């Protein structure tokens, strides 16, 4: 269906090359997300954490390398099956199943060393052959090229029993960050019809799974450290409001990614924690740039970006739980180009550009959206109202989630989308903007951008990389297919007794091994 769209959503981004290479040589950092404010209490063992996550019955999947439209399924899979690396703090790519990694001098060949003591839940050790088989299985999925870009299946090999070798087609200083994505490791030769019972390597083992709901019990022999909770129970909810209501009624302990409306509702409750991850989710409008689209002319795309009132969008759509953005994705990147002037609303200039481009103002243009996440459909409606002030007629079309990802995403002329990560400009470039990207949402093909991207990922010198990254962002700002008006805060709601929840954005927030109950 959506080619592992949600898996991409929760993945983290890149780190500076200097910090990356330092991490490669030492493997330092435990990759644990920082706890929530806990009053200085020492973590306690025991108890069951009841967590709600969004999902729909018609989109359930049990394949770690499959198309995971449900956050509830992704949460279960991420707790049972470890990836090679995970989001960290500083640096923001940290070891997990791979204890360390090291590149060749030309940044084309990377060797990942498996953590000592890593074992599957059935007690068998994790070997390089298991990892190689899993990565090849992942690479051979419909979206595998975007999840391990520039790596052919035949260039994934084992060296001994504990080292995996990945050879890239071109220099790639950012490869370790991509192994945070969906590199879940299964036992070699696991049949497709046994995926629901396949043993993982993670901090929790699957006890049972029924229709989107699951119970996980702690893995006492996990190589990664101590797990405090006895168990985690995951309950699937189809709407954020239903999930928030369950929390307020005491039926669950955590409402994951509940949104701004739920946060306002819970704001007066002293027994509820509001955990806020600033600027956690990008909610751009996509304009197709390919020939034949009404938005193919870059002047039209610029006019659309000038028609939006960003401050009003953040205030009304996100209830203030977010920040204004500047049409460049990856706002949390340490090298995000803050010196590119903030684009402001300019209706006069927008009308002038539309006239120069010969844009047909007599037509009504469909803006397709979904209600997958809080505020997405509302953002489309508000933008349509704002665009009319520039003479642009926009009609919002709400599409059912499955139909949207099957029929509109990556092919539509004008639609909303969302990405649950923001810490890397390169992440978005590699996934959504280079010409060959499997998830190129706008159909954008720009030779200068492609060349700038290769320069960034092939540069080890930190200063040179920062300069190349600035060039990349300027091109994106000037003529990409994205209108990124704002970044939404990520919001989890939790009962007061819940401690040690992760603070990291994106995929980092499913790392619940440090959670405990007061």
C-alpha positions in Angstrom: 0.0 0.0 0.0 2.0 3.0 1.2 5.4 1.4 1.0 6.2 1.5 4.7 5.2 5.2 4.8 4.6 5.2 8.6 7.9 3.4 9.1 9.6 6.4 7.4 7.5 8.8 9.4 9.0 7.9 12.7 12.6 7.6 11.7 15.1 10.1 12.9 17.5 12.1 10.8 21.2 12.7 10.3 24.1 13.8 12.5 27.1 15.9 11.8 29.8 13.9 10.0 32.4 14.7 12.6 30.2 13.4 15.4 29.2 10.4 13.3 32.8 9.3 12.6 33.6 9.7 16.3 30.7 7.5 17.2 31.8 5.0 14.6 35.2 4.5 16.1 34.1 4.2 19.7 30.5 3.1 19.7 30.0 5.3 22.7 26.5 6.3 24.0 23.8 4.0 25.2 21.2 5.4 22.9 18.7 5.7 25.7 16.2 8.4 25.6 16.1 10.8 28.6 13.4 10.2 31.2 10.6 12.6 31.8 10.8 14.7 34.9 10.6 12.2 37.7 11.4 14.1 40.8 14.8 12.4 41.1 13.2 9.1 42.0 15.3 6.0 41.3 13.6 3.8 38.7 11.5 1.0 40.2 11.0 -2.5 38.7 7.7 -4.1 38.0 4.2 -3.2 36.8 2.4 -3.1 33.5 2.4 0.0 31.3 -0.9 0.4 29.4 -0.3 2.5 26.3 -2.7 3.6 23.5 -1.6 4.1 19.9 -3.4 5.0 16.8 -4.4 2.5 14.1 -7.2 1.0 12.0 -8.3 -2.6 11.8 -8.2 -2.6 8.0 -4.5 -1.7 8.0 -3.1 -4.2 10.5 0.2 -5.9 9.6 2.7 -8.1 11.4 5.6 -7.9 8.9 8.6 -5.9 10.3 9.6 -5.1 6.8 6.1 -4.6 5.5 3.8 -1.7 5.0 2.9 -0.5 8.5 0.1 2.0 8.3 -0.7 1.6 12.0 1.4 3.3 14.7 0.1 0.6 17.1 1.7 -2.1 14.9 4.9 -0.2 14.5 5.2 0.3 18.3 4.8 -3.4 18.9 7.3 -4.4 16.2 9.9 -1.8 17.5 9.7 -3.1 21.0 10.1 -6.7 19.9 12.6 -6.3 17.0 15.8 -4.1 17.4 17.2 -2.1 14.5 21.0 -1.7 14.0 21.1 1.8 15.3 18.6 4.1 17.1 18.0 7.8 17.6 20.2 9.2 20.4 20.7 12.6 21.9 24.3 13.8 21.2 25.2 12.3 18.8 21.7 11.5 17.5 22.5 8.2 16.0 23.4 5.7 18.7 24.3 2.0 18.9 21.7 -0.8 19.3 22.0 -4.2 17.7 25.2 -2.7 16.0 27.6 -1.9 18.8 29.9 0.1 16.5 30.4 1.0 12.9 33.4 2.1 10.8 33.7 3.5 7.3 36.3 3.1 4.7 38.4 6.1 3.7 36.2 6.8 0.7 33.0 6.5 2.7 31.6 3.8 0.4 32.2 0.7 2.6 30.8 0.4 6.1 31.3 -2.3 8.6 28.8 -2.8 11.5 29.8 -4.9 14.5 27.0 -6.8 16.2 26.6 -6.1 20.0 28.1 -8.7 22.3 25.5 -11.0 23.8 22.8 -10.1 21.3 20.4 -13.0 21.1 16.9 -13.8 19.8 14.1 -14.4 22.3 14.5 -18.1 21.8 18.1 -17.9 23.1 19.9 -18.3 19.8 22.7 -15.8 19.2 22.3 -13.1 16.5 24.8 -13.7 13.7 26.0 -11.6 10.8 24.1 -14.1 8.5 20.9 -13.2 10.3 21.5 -9.5 9.8 22.5 -9.9 6.1 19.4 -12.0 5.4 17.2 -9.4 7.1 18.7 -6.5 5.3 18.4 -8.2 1.9 14.8 -9.0 2.7 14.2 -5.4 3.6 16.1 -4.2 0.5 13.9 -6.4 -1.8 10.6 -4.9 -0.6 8.9 -2.4 -3.0 10.3 0.6 -1.1 13.7 -1.1 -0.2 15.7 1.3 -2.4 14.6 4.3 -0.4 15.2 2.6 2.9 18.8 1.5 2.0 19.6 3.9 -0.8 22.5 3.3 -3.0 23.1 -0.3 -1.7 22.4 -3.2 -4.0 21.3 -6.5 -2.3 24.5 -8.2 -3.5 26.6 -5.6 -1.7 25.2 -6.7 1.7 27.6 -9.3 3.0 28.9 -11.0 6.2 32.5 -10.9 7.5 32.9 -13.6 10.0 30.0 -14.2 12.5 29.7 -10.7 14.0 30.4 -8.1 11.2 28.1 -6.9 8.4 29.5 -5.1 5.4 27.5 -2.6 3.4 29.0 -1.3 0.2 27.4 1.9 -1.3 27.3 2.9 -4.9 28.7 6.4 -3.9 30.3 7.9 -0.8 27.8 8.2 2.0 28.9 9.7 5.3 25.2 9.4 6.5 24.6 5.7 6.1 24.4 4.9 9.9 21.4 7.2 10.3 19.6 5.2 7.6 20.0 2.0 9.7 17.7 3.5 12.3 14.9 3.3 9.8 13.4 -0.2 9.5 16.4 -2.5 9.8 14.5 -4.9 12.1 16.5 -8.2 12.3 14.8 -11.6 12.0 16.3 -15.0 12.1 17.6 -16.1 8.8 15.1 -17.9 6.6 12.1 -17.0 8.7 9.1 -17.9 6.5 6.6 -15.2 5.6 3.8 -17.2 7.2 5.6 -17.3 10.6 6.3 -13.5 10.9 3.7 -13.0 13.7 5.5 -15.5 15.9 9.1 -14.8 14.8 11.4 -14.2 17.9 12.9 -10.7 18.1 16.0 -9.3 19.8 14.4 -6.4 21.6 13.7 -5.4 25.2 10.2 -7.0 25.1 8.8 -10.4 23.9 5.4 -10.8 22.4 3.0 -12.5 24.8 -0.1 -12.2 22.6 -1.5 -10.1 19.7 -5.2 -9.8 18.9 -6.6 -7.4 16.3 -4.2 -4.5 16.8 -3.9 -5.0 20.6 -0.9 -6.7 22.2 0.7 -7.7 25.4 4.5 -7.7 25.6 6.6 -9.1 28.5 10.1 -8.0 29.4 13.1 -9.8 28.0 15.2 -10.5 31.1 18.2 -11.4 29.1 18.2 -8.4 26.8 21.8 -7.4 25.8 20.9 -3.7 25.9 20.5 -3.3 29.7 17.9 -3.5 32.4 14.2 -3.3 31.5 12.2 -1.9 34.4 8.6 -2.8 33.4 7.2 -6.4 33.7 5.0 -5.8 30.7 3.5 -3.4 28.2 -0.1 -3.6 27.0 -0.7 -1.8 23.7 -4.3 -0.8 22.8 -5.2 0.4 19.3 -7.5 3.4 18.9 -8.9 4.8 15.7 -9.0 8.4 16.8 -6.9 10.6 19.0 -10.0 11.7 20.9 -11.0 8.2 21.8 -7.5 7.5 23.0 -7.4 10.7 25.1 -10.8 9.8 26.6 -9.5 6.4 27.6 -6.5 8.0 29.4 -8.8 10.5 31.2 -11.0 7.6 32.3 -8.0 5.7 33.7 -8.2 2.9 31.1 -4.7 3.5 29.8 -1.6 5.1 31.2 -0.2 6.7 28.1 -1.9 8.3 25.0 0.8 8.3 22.3 0.8 11.2 19.8 -2.5 12.5 21.1 -2.3 15.9 19.5 -3.0 19.5 20.5 -6.8 19.2 21.0 -6.3 16.4 23.5 -3.6 18.4 25.2 -5.9 21.3 25.7 -8.5 19.0 27.1 -6.1 17.4 29.6 -4.4 20.7 30.5 -6.5 21.3 33.6 -5.9 17.8 35.0 -3.1 17.8 37.6 -3.0 14.0 37.4 -2.0 14.1 33.7 1.4 14.8 32.3 1.7 16.6 28.9 5.0 15.6 27.3 5.7 18.0 24.5 8.3 17.4 21.8 8.8 20.8 20.0 8.6 20.9 16.2 8.2 17.1 16.0 6.1 16.7 12.9 6.3 18.4 9.4 2.9 19.0 7.8 3.7 20.2 4.3 1.5 20.8 1.3 2.9 19.0 -1.8 2.8 20.5 -5.3 3.6 18.2 -8.2 6.5 19.7 -10.2 6.4 17.3 -13.1 5.4 18.4 -16.6 1.6 18.5 -17.0 0.9 19.6 -13.5 -0.6 23.0 -12.9 2.3 23.6 -10.4 5.1 22.6 -12.8 6.2 26.3 -13.2 8.4 27.3 -10.2 6.7 30.7 -10.2 3.4 29.1 -9.4 4.9 27.2 -6.5 6.5 30.4 -5.2 3.2 32.1 -5.4 1.5 29.4 -3.3 4.2 29.7 -0.7 3.6 33.5 -0.6 -0.1 33.1 -0.3 -0.1 31.2 3.1 -0.3 33.0 6.4 2.0 30.9 8.4 1.4 32.5 11.8 -2.3 32.0 11.4 -1.9 28.4 10.4 0.2 27.6 13.5 -2.2 29.5 15.8 -5.5 28.0 14.4 -4.5 24.6 13.2 -2.0 23.7 15.9 -3.5 25.8 18.7 -0.1 27.2 19.2 1.5 23.8 19.7 4.0 24.2 17.0 6.2 26.7 15.1 6.4 28.6 11.8 8.5 26.9 9.1 10.3 28.2 6.1 9.7 25.6 3.3 12.8 23.6 4.1 12.3 20.2 5.8 14.6 19.1 8.6 14.3 22.0 11.0 16.0 20.3 13.8 19.2 19.7 11.9 22.3 21.2 13.6 23.2 22.8 10.3 19.7 24.0 9.4 20.2 27.2 7.5 18.7 29.8 9.8 20.2 32.7 7.7 17.8 32.0 4.8 15.3 34.8 5.1 11.9 33.7 6.6 9.4 33.7 3.8 6.4 36.0 4.6 3.0 36.4 3.2 3.0 38.7 0.1 -0.3 38.5 -1.8 0.7 41.2 -4.3 3.8 39.4 -5.3 1.9 36.1 -5.4 -0.7 37.5 -7.9 2.2 39.0 -10.0 3.9 35.6 -10.2 0.7 33.8 -11.1 0.1 36.3 -13.9 3.6 35.9 -15.3 3.2 32.1 -15.3 -0.1 32.3 -17.0 -1.8 30.4 -14.1 -5.5 29.7 -14.8 -7.3 31.5 -12.1 -10.7 30.5 -13.5 -10.2 26.9 -12.5 -10.8 25.3 -9.1 -7.9 23.2 -7.8 -8.5 20.1 -5.6 -6.4 19.9 -2.5 -6.5 16.3 -1.3 -6.1 15.6 2.4 -6.9 12.9 5.0 -7.7 12.9 8.7 -4.8 10.6 9.5 -3.4 12.9 12.1 -4.9 15.8 14.1 -5.0 19.1 12.3 -4.1 17.8 8.8 -7.5 18.3 7.2 -7.9 21.5 9.1 -4.7 22.8 7.6 -6.0 22.2 4.1 -9.2 24.0 4.8 -7.5 27.1 6.3 -5.0 27.2 3.4 -7.9 27.1 0.9 -9.4 30.1 2.6 -6.1 32.0 2.6 -5.4 31.1 -1.1 -8.7 32.7 -2.2 -7.3 36.1 -1.1 -4.6 35.7 -3.8 -7.3 34.8 -6.3 -6.7 31.0 -6.2 -9.7 28.8 -6.0 -9.0 25.7 -3.9 -11.4 23.0 -3.0 -10.5 20.6 -0.2 -11.2 16.9 -0.9 -11.0 14.6 2.1 -10.0 11.1 1.1 -10.1 7.9 3.1 -6.7 6.9 4.3 -6.3 3.7 2.3 -7.4 5.4 -0.9 -5.1 8.4 -0.3 -2.0 6.3 0.0 -2.9 4.0 -2.9 -4.1 6.6 -5.4 -2.9 10.1 -4.4 0.4 10.0 -2.6 3.3 10.5 -4.9 1.1 11.0 -8.0 -1.4 13.7 -7.0 -0.9 17.3 -8.2 -1.8 19.0 -4.9 -2.1 17.3 -1.5 -1.2 17.4 2.2 1.3 15.0 3.8 3.1 14.6 7.0 6.5 13.4 8.4 7.1 12.6 12.0 10.7 13.6 12.2 12.6 16.9 11.7 16.3 16.4 12.8 17.9 16.0 9.3 17.8 18.0 6.1 19.6 15.1 4.4 17.0 12.5 5.6 14.3 14.4 3.7 16.5 15.0 0.7 17.4 11.3 0.4 13.8 10.1 0.9 11.7 12.7 -0.9 13.6 15.1 -3.1 16.5 13.6 -5.1 15.4 12.5 -8.5 15.8 8.8 -7.9 14.0 8.7 -4.5 11.3 6.0 -4.3 9.2 8.4 -2.2 9.7 11.5 -4.2 6.4 13.0 -3.3 6.4 16.0 -5.7 8.0 14.2 -8.7 10.8 16.8 -8.4 13.9 16.3 -10.7 16.6 18.9 -10.2 20.1 18.2 -11.4 21.6 21.0 -9.2 19.9 19.6 -6.1 21.0 16.0 -6.9 24.6 17.2 -7.2 24.4 19.2 -4.0 23.0 16.1 -2.2 25.9 13.9 -3.4 28.3 16.6 -2.3 26.8 16.7 1.2 26.8 13.0 1.9 30.2 12.5 0.3 31.9 15.1 2.4 33.7 14.2 5.7 35.0 17.6 6.5 32.5 19.3 8.8 32.9 22.8 7.5 32.7 21.8 3.9 29.7 19.7 4.6 27.9 22.6 6.3 28.6 24.8 3.3 27.3 22.2 0.9 24.2 21.7 3.1 23.5 25.4 2.9 23.5 25.2 -0.9 21.2 22.2 -0.8 18.7 24.1 1.4 18.8 27.2 -0.7 17.8 25.2 -3.8 15.0 23.5 -1.8 13.8 26.8 -0.5 13.8 28.4 -4.0 12.1 25.7 -6.1 11.1 22.4 -4.5 7.6 21.0 -4.5 7.0 21.6 -0.8 5.1 24.3 1.0 6.1 23.7 4.6 4.1 26.3 6.6 4.8 24.9 10.1 6.0 22.2 12.4 3.6 20.6 14.9 4.7 19.7 18.3 4.6 16.0 19.2 2.3 15.5 22.3 2.0 12.5 24.5 -0.3 12.4 27.5 0.6 10.2 30.5 -0.7 9.4 34.0 1.4 11.0 36.8 2.7 7.6 37.9 4.5 7.0 34.5 8.2 7.9 34.6 11.1 7.6 32.2 9.2 8.1 29.0 11.5 9.0 26.0 11.8 12.6 25.1 13.4 12.1 21.6 11.4 12.9 18.5 10.3 10.7 15.7 11.1 7.0 16.1 12.9 7.7 19.3 9.7 8.0 21.2 8.9 4.3 20.9 12.0 3.4 23.0 10.2 2.4 26.1 12.8 0.2 27.7 13.6 3.0 30.3 10.0 3.6 31.3 8.9 2.7 34.8 5.9 3.2 37.2 6.2 5.3 40.3 
